[in-house]
């Protein structure tokens, strides 16, 4: 009724991972912040930072089932965001431009 269009499920995945793997959140935020400083690309940083949960599932929780669950969520995110990453590359012209942007204006 509010006419929201919906997203790609990234925020829902973060909510699920916060519930099941709260120790992964500081690592996720650190990787996201580092990638934002390097790329200045929120979508790429947001998606790539999800990769931190896979090793967290193994090293912190020592649970193969947690790793399988995390891998399934990562696959979901990868499939949902792959079109957006291709679109960013097409607008940017090359991966070098996608990764090394100098200002906010270059994002659009």
C-alpha positions in Angstrom: 0.0 0.0 0.0 3.0 2.3 0.3 4.0 1.4 -3.2 7.6 0.3 -2.4 9.2 -1.5 -5.3 11.3 -3.9 -3.3 15.0 -4.7 -3.4 17.2 -7.7 -4.1 17.1 -9.4 -0.7 20.4 -8.1 0.7 18.9 -6.5 3.7 16.9 -9.6 4.5 20.0 -11.7 4.2 21.9 -9.4 6.6 19.0 -9.8 9.1 19.1 -13.6 8.8 22.9 -13.6 9.3 22.7 -11.2 12.2 20.3 -13.6 13.9 22.3 -16.8 13.2 25.9 -15.4 13.2 26.2 -12.3 15.3 30.0 -12.6 15.6 30.2 -12.0 11.8 28.8 -8.5 11.9 32.0 -6.7 13.0 33.9 -8.5 10.3 31.2 -7.7 7.7 31.2 -4.0 8.6 35.0 -3.9 8.5 35.2 -5.5 5.0 32.3 -3.3 3.8 34.0 -0.1 5.1 37.4 -1.1 3.5 35.8 -1.9 0.2 33.8 1.4 0.3 37.1 3.3 0.8 38.8 1.5 -2.1 36.0 1.3 -4.6 33.5 4.0 -3.6 30.9 1.6 -4.9 28.2 0.7 -2.3 26.6 -2.2 -4.3 29.9 -3.9 -5.0 31.1 -3.4 -1.4 27.8 -4.6 0.0 27.7 -7.7 -2.0 31.4 -8.6 -1.7 31.4 -8.1 2.1 28.9 -11.1 2.3 31.9 -13.4 1.5 33.1 -12.8 5.1 30.3 -14.9 6.6 31.5 -18.2 4.9 34.8 -18.4 6.8 33.2 -17.0 10.0 30.8 -20.0 9.8 33.8 -22.4 9.9 36.3 -20.7 12.1 34.1 -19.2 14.7 31.1 -21.5 14.8 32.8 -24.7 13.6 29.6 -25.8 11.9 29.4 -27.4 8.5 25.7 -26.7 8.4 26.3 -23.0 9.0 28.8 -23.0 6.1 26.2 -24.7 3.8 23.5 -22.2 4.9 25.9 -19.3 4.4 26.9 -20.6 1.0 23.3 -20.8 -0.1 22.6 -17.2 1.0 25.8 -16.1 -0.8 24.6 -17.9 -4.0 21.3 -16.1 -3.7 23.0 -12.7 -3.3 25.3 -13.4 -6.2 22.5 -14.3 -8.5 20.4 -11.3 -7.5 23.3 -8.8 -7.8 25.0 -10.2 -10.9 22.7 -8.1 -13.2 23.6 -4.9 -11.2 27.3 -5.6 -11.4 27.1 -6.1 -15.2 25.1 -2.8 -15.4 27.8 -1.0 -13.4 30.5 -2.3 -15.7 28.6 -1.2 -18.8 28.1 2.3 -17.4 31.7 2.5 -16.2 33.2 1.1 -19.4 35.9 -1.0 -17.6 36.5 -2.6 -14.3 39.3 -0.1 -13.7 36.8 2.7 -13.8 34.3 0.8 -11.7 36.9 0.2 -9.0 38.7 3.6 -9.1 36.1 6.3 -9.2 37.1 9.7 -7.9 33.8 11.3 -6.9 30.2 10.8 -6.1 29.2 12.1 -9.5 30.9 9.1 -11.2 28.5 6.7 -9.5 25.7 7.5 -11.8 
